[in-house]
Amino acid sequence: MSTSQAEWKIPPRIKVLEALGAVADGRVHVVSSEEGRVVSSTGERTYTVRFKKEENAIRSDDNGSVYRGYLGYPAIAFLMKIGELPYDERLANALRGIPWKRLNEQYKRYSLVMEDVFKRAQQHGVSREELEAFIEKTIDILKRRRYKKLETIQKTLFG
C-alpha cells in the first residue's frame, strides 16, 4: 500500500474550531498519551482516539474520520490536549458551549455554520481574523506532519 493512501486527508477548516470548542468545553479526556475519549457536543456519543507518536499515526471513530477519510475533530482535539497541536485558550473560550451538531443540522453547510461561529466568537471578543489565522496555522501543521491512519499501519505491520 502506498504512503499516500495511508495518510489522513486534511479536514474541513471548521473542524479546527470544533476541536478548540471541544477542549474548552472539557469534553476531551486523556486516558494516556496514546488514548483519549472525546464526548460529542450533545453528549450522545463518545469517540475513541488512539495515537502512536513514534509511527506518526492516529485513529478516531468519528464519522468524518471513518466515512470521509479526513482527520476528524476528536483526533484534532486530542492532539491539542496533549500538546501535539497548538491550542489557544482565549480563542477556545470564545467557542465554549457551541451546539455544533444542532448548527450542522440547521445550516447543512459548513460555510454557514462557520459564519454563525464567527459571530458568536465576536461576541466574546475574538475576531474572525484571529480564528482564521489559528485555523491556517493548525492546517499548515497537519499538512506538514502528514499523519497516517493507524489502522492502515497496523494492517501493514501485522497482516
C-alpha positions in Angstrom: 0.0 0.0 0.0 1.4 3.4 -0.9 2.1 6.0 1.8 -0.4 8.5 0.3 -3.3 6.0 0.8 -2.4 5.7 4.4 -2.4 9.4 5.2 -5.4 11.3 6.6 -7.0 13.9 4.3 -6.9 17.5 5.6 -10.1 18.2 7.4 -12.6 20.9 6.6 -11.4 24.1 8.3 -14.4 24.2 10.7 -13.1 21.0 12.3 -10.2 23.0 13.9 -12.8 25.3 15.5 -14.9 22.4 16.6 -11.8 20.8 18.2 -11.0 24.0 20.1 -14.5 24.1 21.4 -14.4 20.5 22.5 -11.3 21.2 24.6 -12.8 24.4 26.0 -15.9 22.5 27.0 -14.0 19.9 28.9 -15.1 17.2 26.5 -11.6 15.8 25.8 -10.4 13.2 28.3 -6.9 12.0 28.1 -6.6 8.3 29.1 -2.9 8.2 28.3 -0.5 9.8 25.8 -1.8 7.2 23.3 -5.5 7.2 24.0 -8.3 9.7 24.5 -12.1 9.9 24.7 -14.0 12.9 23.2 -17.6 13.5 24.1 -19.8 14.9 21.3 -21.4 18.4 21.7 -24.8 16.8 22.5 -23.3 14.3 25.0 -24.9 11.5 23.0 -21.7 9.9 21.7 -18.1 9.3 22.9 -15.4 8.9 20.4 -12.2 7.0 21.0 -8.9 8.3 19.7 -5.7 6.3 19.6 -2.3 7.9 18.8 1.1 6.3 18.2 3.6 9.2 18.1 6.6 7.1 17.1 4.6 6.0 14.0 3.0 9.4 13.3 -0.3 7.6 13.2 -3.7 8.2 14.7 -7.2 6.7 14.6 -10.6 8.1 15.6 -14.0 6.6 15.3 -16.0 9.8 14.5 -18.0 10.0 11.2 -15.6 12.3 9.4 -12.6 10.0 10.1 -14.4 6.8 9.4 -16.6 7.7 6.4 -14.9 10.7 4.8 -11.2 9.9 5.4 -10.2 13.2 7.0 -8.8 13.7 10.4 -11.9 14.5 12.5 -12.3 17.0 15.2 -12.0 14.4 18.1 -8.4 13.5 16.9 -7.5 17.2 16.4 -8.9 18.0 19.9 -6.9 15.1 21.4 -3.7 16.3 19.7 -4.4 19.8 21.1 -5.0 18.5 24.6 -1.7 16.5 24.7 0.3 19.4 23.2 0.9 17.9 19.7 -1.1 20.7 18.0 -1.5 24.4 19.1 -4.2 25.4 21.5 -5.2 28.9 22.3 -7.3 29.2 25.5 -8.6 32.6 24.8 -9.9 31.6 21.3 -11.2 28.3 22.7 -13.1 30.0 25.4 -14.9 32.1 22.8 -16.1 28.8 21.3 -17.3 27.3 24.6 -20.8 25.9 24.6 -21.4 26.0 20.8 -24.1 23.4 19.8 -22.1 22.0 16.9 -24.4 19.2 15.9 -27.5 21.4 16.1 -25.9 24.1 13.9 -24.7 21.5 11.4 -28.2 20.1 11.1 -29.8 23.6 11.0 -27.5 25.1 8.3 -26.5 21.9 6.4 -23.3 23.7 5.1 -20.1 24.2 6.9 -19.6 27.7 5.5 -22.9 28.8 7.1 -22.0 27.2 10.4 -18.7 29.0 10.3 -20.4 32.3 9.8 -22.6 31.6 12.9 -19.5 30.6 14.9 -17.6 33.7 13.9 -20.5 35.9 15.1 -20.6 34.0 18.4 -16.9 34.4 18.9 -17.0 38.1 18.1 -19.5 38.5 21.0 -16.7 37.1 23.2 -14.1 39.5 21.9 -12.4 37.2 19.4 -12.3 38.3 15.8 -12.8 36.3 12.7 -9.2 37.1 11.6 -7.8 35.6 14.8 -9.8 32.4 14.3 -8.8 32.3 10.6 -5.1 32.7 11.5 -5.4 29.9 14.1 -7.1 27.6 11.5 -4.3 28.4 9.0 -1.6 27.6 11.5 -3.2 24.3 12.5 -3.9 23.2 9.0 -0.4 24.0 8.0 1.0 21.8 10.8 -1.4 19.0 9.7 -0.2 19.3 6.1 3.5 19.1 7.2 3.1 16.2 9.7 1.0 14.1 7.3 -0.5 11.9 10.0 -1.0 8.3 8.9 -4.2 6.2 9.5 -3.3 4.0 12.5 -5.5 1.1 11.3 -3.7 1.1 7.9 -0.3 1.0 9.7 -1.5 -1.9 11.9 -2.7 -3.9 8.9 0.5 -3.4 7.1 2.6 -4.4 10.1 0.5 -7.2 11.4 -1.1 -8.8 8.3 
